[in-house]
Amino acid sequence: MGKILQQLYRGDLCPAENTIRGNAEYDALTRQSMDDFNRFTDKLDRDMKEEFDLLMEHYLELTFIEKTQCFTDGFRIGRSEEHTSELQ
């Protein structure tokens, strides 16, 4: 585990840059989501589209922060469990 943490720290390993591959359900939902998104935004006038784009940008930023926190918490919890089992 130490080597993985070193790679993460140095920036040699960046899981967030990996794309999901080989998941048919994910691929289908992604296509459907993009189709729905485009169909919806095509109905908006220019000002509303700009407002919606800003809303989506904020949502994506929040989602990234949440995923980052979950990833970090996973390592912290794992390390805590590892330390606890060493003491027993």
C-alpha positions in Angstrom: 0.0 0.0 0.0 2.9 2.4 0.7 4.0 2.4 -2.9 0.5 3.3 -4.1 0.3 6.2 -1.7 3.7 7.4 -2.8 2.6 7.3 -6.5 -0.6 9.2 -5.6 1.4 11.8 -3.7 3.9 12.3 -6.5 1.1 12.5 -9.0 2.3 9.4 -10.9 -1.1 7.7 -10.3 -4.3 9.7 -11.0 -7.4 7.4 -10.7 -9.7 10.4 -11.6 -8.2 10.5 -15.1 -9.2 6.9 -15.8 -12.3 6.3 -17.9 -14.8 3.6 -17.2 -14.3 1.0 -19.9 -16.2 -2.2 -20.7 -19.3 -1.4 -18.8 -22.3 -1.6 -21.1 -24.7 -0.2 -18.5 -22.5 2.9 -18.0 -22.1 3.4 -21.7 -25.8 3.2 -22.4 -26.6 5.6 -19.6 -24.0 8.0 -20.7 -25.4 8.1 -24.2 -29.0 8.5 -22.9 -27.9 11.3 -20.6 -26.2 13.2 -23.4 -29.2 12.8 -25.6 -31.5 14.1 -22.8 -29.1 16.9 -22.0 -28.9 18.0 -25.7 -32.7 17.7 -26.2 -33.3 19.9 -23.1 -30.7 22.6 -23.8 -31.9 22.9 -27.4 -35.2 24.2 -25.9 -33.5 27.0 -24.0 -32.8 30.5 -25.2 -29.3 31.9 -25.0 -29.6 33.5 -21.5 -31.3 30.4 -20.0 -28.6 28.1 -21.6 -25.9 30.2 -20.0 -27.6 30.0 -16.6 -28.1 26.3 -17.0 -24.4 25.8 -18.0 -23.3 27.7 -14.9 -25.6 25.5 -12.7 -24.2 22.4 -14.3 -20.6 23.6 -13.8 -21.2 24.1 -10.1 -22.9 20.7 -9.9 -19.9 19.0 -11.5 -17.5 20.9 -9.2 -19.4 19.7 -6.2 -19.5 16.2 -7.5 -15.7 16.2 -8.0 -15.2 17.5 -4.4 -17.5 14.8 -3.1 -15.8 12.0 -5.0 -12.4 13.3 -4.0 -13.4 13.3 -0.3 -14.8 9.8 -0.6 -11.6 8.5 -2.2 -9.5 10.2 0.5 -11.8 8.9 3.3 -11.4 5.4 1.9 -7.7 5.5 2.4 -8.0 7.0 5.8 -10.5 4.4 6.9 -8.4 1.6 5.4 -5.3 2.9 7.2 -7.2 3.2 10.5 -8.5 -0.4 10.1 -5.0 -1.6 9.3 -3.6 0.2 12.4 -6.4 -1.3 14.6 -5.7 -4.8 13.4 -2.0 -4.4 14.1 -2.8 -3.5 17.7 -4.9 -6.6 18.3 
